[in-house]
Amino acid sequence: MGPYDPETESLAAAARSALVREIDAEGVWDEDPVWREAFAQVPRHLFVPTYYVGVQGGYERRRAQSPDPRARELWLHGAYADTPLATLLRDGELLSSVSQPSLMARMLVALRVEDGDRVLEVGAGSGYNAALLAHRLGDDDLVTTVDLEPEITDAARQHLAAAGYHPVVVTGDGARGVPGRAPFDRIIATCTLPTVPRVWLAQCRPGARVLTPMATGLLVLTVRDAGHAEGRFLPSPAYFVPLRGTGRAEPGSVCLAGLPVDARGQETFRFLLALTRGTLDPQEAYALWQGEGRPRRERYGVTANGERAWAWLDAPEGPYTWPLL
């Protein structure tokens, strides 16, 4: 796989420019404009030669090599839509996807990458995010991406090579980090975790920044040392494929019977439910949510200290804290 015919590449360049303008209009890059150039240059379509879109009753496959010109056009436009794309399905289960570009941009800005940083990405996906990081840093060797599934890492290597990037792609359990490539200045996960893997902190330099999806939010931690990290959630909601491997979160079900109808659909309430799963029942969570003025995500945080990790509202010392199970 490599660049497509000149007409396709020209259409892709136009679609990429339109996507960049769309993200730019939201002010996403105001804090770190250097990312705008990365999104403008990295060809997203090379990372999604095949993807799936949700339709009634399942998924519809779109691919670059379809014999139907209209289908190829749909594939290309979808590759540059500001939406997530499913890239690997197995027995109906979504195993890997490419995140919504504007959300990826928000996460990369929040990571606060600096020149010379060594970055670990947990969840290789299509390789697109690793390419953005490699482009930003200008040095492939500074970027490591890891995924549990050989099928995912093999495809990511191929996509990256086709786009001209060669970061280190590792097949392994992301919850264990990649000790052979440590120490890291930044860790970014593209999958939801139930807690903070302590081995990540041990693989970070003091002052490192860790960004990971948790519950239905994005947690940003500052690492003090190998045994301690603390931080808060960003305001944005975020929904990612769960981590596979060690410490995989089993979502289970929560009974919302008896709760007011308006609360059930409130994102901030459902975030609290997800964050406190196993420690607060829905009625207790609702009473807290109402009593504290329906707190937004940025009022919550997480502390990891030694073998303990806990979530909190407003302050790590409480009065509202919950162990991360």
C-alpha positions as CSV (number, residue, x, y, z in Angstrom):
1,M,0.0,0.0,0.0
2,G,1.2,3.5,-0.8
3,P,0.0,6.8,-2.2
4,Y,-2.9,6.4,-4.6
5,D,-3.3,7.8,-8.1
6,P,-2.8,11.6,-8.6
7,E,-6.5,12.3,-8.7
8,T,-7.2,10.5,-5.5
9,E,-4.3,12.2,-3.8
10,S,-5.5,15.6,-5.0
11,L,-9.0,14.9,-3.6
12,A,-7.5,13.7,-0.4
13,A,-5.4,16.9,0.0
14,A,-8.5,19.0,-0.5
15,A,-10.5,16.9,2.0
16,R,-7.6,17.1,4.5
17,S,-7.5,20.9,4.2
18,A,-11.2,21.1,4.8
19,L,-10.9,19.0,7.9
20,V,-8.1,21.1,9.2
21,R,-10.2,24.3,8.7
22,E,-13.1,22.7,10.5
23,I,-11.0,21.8,13.6
24,D,-9.2,25.2,13.4
25,A,-12.6,26.9,13.6
26,E,-13.3,25.3,16.9
27,G,-10.1,26.9,18.4
28,V,-8.7,23.5,19.3
29,W,-5.1,24.4,18.4
30,D,-5.1,27.9,20.1
31,E,-2.8,26.7,22.9
32,D,-0.4,24.8,20.6
33,P,-0.7,25.8,17.0
34,V,2.2,23.5,15.9
35,W,-0.3,20.6,15.8
36,R,-2.2,22.3,12.9
37,E,0.7,21.6,10.6
38,A,0.9,17.9,11.6
39,F,-2.8,17.4,10.8
40,A,-2.4,19.3,7.5
41,Q,0.5,17.1,6.4
42,V,-0.2,13.5,7.7
43,P,-2.4,11.7,5.1
44,R,-5.2,10.1,7.2
45,H,-6.6,8.2,4.2
46,L,-3.4,6.0,4.1
47,F,-4.2,4.8,7.6
48,V,-7.8,3.7,6.8
49,P,-7.7,1.7,3.5
50,T,-10.6,-0.2,5.0
51,Y,-13.1,0.9,7.7
52,Y,-16.6,0.3,8.8
53,V,-19.5,2.6,9.4
54,G,-22.5,1.8,11.6
55,V,-25.7,1.1,9.7
56,Q,-29.0,-0.4,10.9
57,G,-28.3,-4.0,11.9
58,G,-24.5,-3.8,12.0
59,Y,-21.6,-2.2,10.0
60,E,-21.0,-1.4,6.3
61,R,-17.5,-1.8,5.0
62,R,-15.9,1.0,2.9
63,R,-12.6,0.4,1.2
64,A,-10.2,2.2,-1.1
65,Q,-10.0,-0.7,-3.5
66,S,-13.7,-1.0,-4.3
67,P,-14.4,-1.4,-8.0
68,D,-17.3,1.0,-7.7
69,P,-16.1,4.7,-8.2
70,R,-19.0,6.0,-6.0
71,A,-17.9,3.6,-3.2
72,R,-14.3,4.8,-3.5
73,E,-15.6,8.4,-3.2
74,L,-17.6,7.6,-0.1
75,W,-14.5,5.9,1.4
76,L,-12.3,9.0,0.8
77,H,-14.8,11.5,2.1
78,G,-15.3,9.3,5.2
79,A,-11.6,9.1,5.8
80,Y,-11.6,12.9,6.3
81,A,-14.9,13.3,8.2
82,D,-14.6,14.5,11.8
83,T,-15.9,11.2,13.1
84,P,-14.4,8.0,14.6
85,L,-13.9,5.1,12.2
86,A,-14.1,1.4,13.1
87,T,-11.1,-0.4,11.6
88,L,-11.1,-3.9,13.1
89,L,-14.1,-6.0,13.9
90,R,-14.0,-9.6,15.2
91,D,-17.2,-11.6,15.7
92,G,-19.2,-8.4,15.9
93,E,-16.9,-6.9,18.6
94,L,-15.1,-3.6,17.9
95,L,-11.4,-4.2,18.6
96,S,-9.8,-1.1,17.1
97,S,-10.8,2.3,15.7
98,V,-9.5,5.6,14.6
99,S,-10.6,8.4,16.9
100,Q,-12.5,11.5,15.9
101,P,-9.8,13.9,14.5
102,S,-11.0,16.9,16.6
103,L,-10.8,14.8,19.8
104,M,-7.4,13.5,18.8
105,A,-6.3,17.1,18.4
106,R,-7.6,18.1,21.8
107,M,-5.8,15.2,23.4
108,L,-2.5,16.0,21.7
109,V,-2.7,19.6,22.7
110,A,-3.5,18.6,26.3
111,L,-0.5,16.3,26.3
112,R,1.8,19.4,26.0
113,V,4.5,17.6,23.9
114,E,7.8,19.5,23.8
115,D,10.7,19.1,21.4
116,G,12.8,16.1,22.3
117,D,10.1,14.3,24.4
118,R,10.0,10.5,24.4
119,V,6.4,9.5,24.0
120,L,4.6,6.2,24.6
121,E,1.2,5.6,22.9
122,V,-0.9,2.8,24.4
123,G,-3.3,1.6,21.7
124,A,-1.6,1.7,18.3
125,G,-4.9,1.6,16.3
126,S,-4.3,2.4,12.6
127,G,-1.0,4.1,13.4
128,Y,-2.4,7.6,12.6
129,N,-1.9,9.1,16.0
130,A,1.7,7.8,16.1
131,A,2.3,9.4,12.7
132,L,1.0,12.7,14.1
133,L,3.4,12.4,17.1
134,A,6.4,11.5,14.9
135,H,5.6,14.4,12.5
136,R,5.4,16.8,15.5
137,L,8.6,15.6,17.1
138,G,10.5,15.2,13.8
139,D,12.2,12.0,15.1
140,D,10.6,8.6,14.6
141,D,12.8,7.1,17.4
142,L,11.1,9.4,20.0
143,V,7.7,7.7,19.5
144,T,6.7,4.2,20.7
145,T,3.3,2.7,20.1
146,V,2.1,-0.6,21.6
147,D,-0.9,-2.8,21.0
148,L,-1.9,-6.3,22.2
149,E,-3.1,-7.6,18.8
150,P,-0.5,-8.6,16.2
151,E,-3.1,-7.9,13.5
152,I,-3.3,-4.3,14.7
153,T,0.4,-3.7,15.0
154,D,1.2,-5.3,11.6
155,A,-1.3,-3.1,9.9
156,A,-0.1,0.0,11.8
157,R,3.5,-0.6,10.6
158,Q,2.3,-0.9,7.0
159,H,0.2,2.2,7.2
160,L,3.1,4.2,8.9
161,A,5.6,3.0,6.3
162,A,3.3,4.0,3.4
163,A,3.0,7.5,4.9
164,G,6.8,7.7,5.4
165,Y,7.0,7.4,9.2
166,H,8.8,4.7,11.2
167,P,8.2,5.0,14.9
168,V,8.8,1.9,17.1
169,V,5.7,-0.4,17.0
170,V,5.5,-3.0,19.7
171,T,3.2,-5.9,20.1
172,G,2.4,-6.4,23.8
173,D,0.2,-5.6,26.7
174,G,-0.1,-1.8,27.0
175,A,-1.0,-1.9,30.6
176,R,2.6,-3.1,31.2
177,G,4.1,-0.2,29.2
178,V,7.2,-0.8,27.2
179,P,10.1,-0.9,29.7
180,G,12.7,-1.4,27.1
181,R,11.9,2.0,25.6
182,A,11.6,3.9,28.9
183,P,12.0,6.5,30.3
184,F,9.1,8.5,28.8
185,D,8.3,12.1,29.1
186,R,4.7,11.6,27.9
187,I,2.3,8.7,27.8
188,I,-1.0,8.9,25.9
189,A,-3.6,6.1,25.8
190,T,-6.2,5.7,23.2
191,C,-8.2,3.1,25.1
192,T,-10.3,3.3,28.3
193,L,-8.6,2.1,31.5
194,P,-10.2,1.2,34.8
195,T,-7.3,2.5,36.9
196,V,-3.7,3.9,36.5
197,P,-1.2,1.2,35.8
198,R,1.6,1.8,38.4
199,V,4.2,0.4,36.0
200,W,3.6,3.4,33.7
201,L,4.7,5.8,36.5
202,A,7.9,3.8,37.0
203,Q,8.6,4.2,33.3
204,C,8.2,7.9,33.4
205,R,10.7,10.7,34.1
206,P,9.7,13.0,37.1
207,G,7.4,15.7,35.7
208,A,6.1,13.5,32.9
209,R,2.5,13.9,31.7
210,V,0.1,11.0,31.3
211,L,-3.2,11.3,29.4
212,T,-5.6,8.4,29.5
213,P,-9.4,7.9,28.9
214,M,-11.1,6.8,32.1
215,A,-14.8,6.4,32.7
216,T,-16.2,8.6,30.0
217,G,-13.6,11.4,30.4
218,L,-10.0,12.2,29.8
219,L,-7.6,12.2,32.7
220,V,-4.4,14.1,32.7
221,L,-1.8,13.2,35.4
222,T,1.5,14.8,36.3
223,V,4.0,12.2,37.5
224,R,6.0,13.3,40.6
225,D,8.0,10.1,40.9
226,A,7.8,6.4,40.3
227,G,5.2,6.0,43.0
228,H,3.1,9.1,42.8
229,A,0.9,10.9,40.1
230,E,-2.0,13.2,40.3
231,G,-4.3,15.2,38.1
232,R,-7.8,16.1,36.9
233,F,-10.2,15.3,34.1
234,L,-10.5,17.5,31.0
235,P,-14.0,19.0,30.3
236,S,-14.5,17.0,27.2
237,P,-16.5,13.7,27.1
238,A,-14.6,10.8,25.5
239,Y,-15.6,7.2,24.6
240,F,-13.0,4.7,23.7
241,V,-12.6,1.0,23.2
242,P,-11.6,-0.7,26.5
243,L,-8.0,-1.7,27.1
244,R,-7.4,-5.4,26.3
245,G,-5.1,-7.5,28.4
246,T,-4.0,-7.1,32.0
247,G,-6.6,-5.1,34.0
248,R,-9.2,-5.1,31.3
249,A,-12.4,-3.4,32.6
250,E,-15.6,-5.4,32.3
251,P,-18.3,-2.9,31.8
252,G,-21.2,-4.9,33.3
253,S,-24.6,-3.2,33.7
254,V,-26.0,-0.7,36.1
255,C,-29.7,-0.6,37.1
256,L,-31.1,2.9,36.8
257,A,-34.6,2.0,38.0
258,G,-36.0,4.6,40.3
259,L,-33.8,7.4,39.2
260,P,-35.4,10.6,37.6
261,V,-35.6,10.3,33.9
262,D,-33.7,13.6,33.4
263,A,-30.7,12.3,35.3
264,R,-30.3,9.1,33.3
265,G,-29.4,10.9,30.1
266,Q,-27.1,13.5,31.7
267,E,-23.5,13.0,30.7
268,T,-22.0,14.3,33.9
269,F,-24.2,11.9,35.9
270,R,-23.3,8.9,33.8
271,F,-19.6,9.9,34.1
272,L,-19.9,9.8,37.9
273,L,-21.6,6.4,37.6
274,A,-18.7,5.1,35.5
275,L,-16.0,6.6,37.7
276,T,-17.5,5.1,40.9
277,R,-18.7,1.8,39.6
278,G,-18.4,-0.8,42.3
279,T,-18.2,1.7,45.1
280,L,-21.4,3.8,44.8
281,D,-24.7,2.5,43.9
282,P,-26.8,4.6,41.4
283,Q,-29.0,6.1,44.2
284,E,-26.0,7.2,46.2
285,A,-24.3,8.6,43.1
286,Y,-27.5,10.5,42.2
287,A,-27.7,12.0,45.7
288,L,-24.1,13.1,45.5
289,W,-24.5,14.5,42.0
290,Q,-27.5,16.6,43.0
291,G,-26.2,17.7,46.3
292,E,-22.9,19.0,44.8
293,G,-24.6,21.0,42.0
294,R,-24.3,18.4,39.2
295,P,-20.5,18.8,39.0
296,R,-18.8,18.8,35.6
297,R,-15.9,16.5,34.8
298,E,-13.1,19.0,35.5
299,R,-14.0,19.0,39.2
300,Y,-13.0,15.3,39.5
301,G,-9.5,14.0,39.7
302,V,-7.3,10.9,40.4
303,T,-4.4,10.3,42.7
304,A,-2.0,7.3,42.4
305,N,0.2,6.8,45.4
306,G,2.1,3.6,46.0
307,E,-0.2,0.7,45.5
308,R,-3.3,2.8,45.9
309,A,-5.3,4.8,43.3
310,W,-8.4,6.7,44.0
311,A,-10.8,9.2,42.3
312,W,-12.0,12.3,44.1
313,L,-14.3,15.3,43.8
314,D,-12.7,18.7,44.2
315,A,-9.8,17.5,46.5
316,P,-7.7,14.4,46.9
317,E,-8.2,14.4,50.6
318,G,-12.0,14.3,50.3
319,P,-14.6,14.3,51.7
320,Y,-15.6,12.5,48.4
321,T,-13.1,9.8,47.4
322,W,-13.5,6.4,45.8
323,P,-10.9,3.6,45.2
324,L,-10.3,2.7,41.6
325,L,-10.9,-1.0,41.4
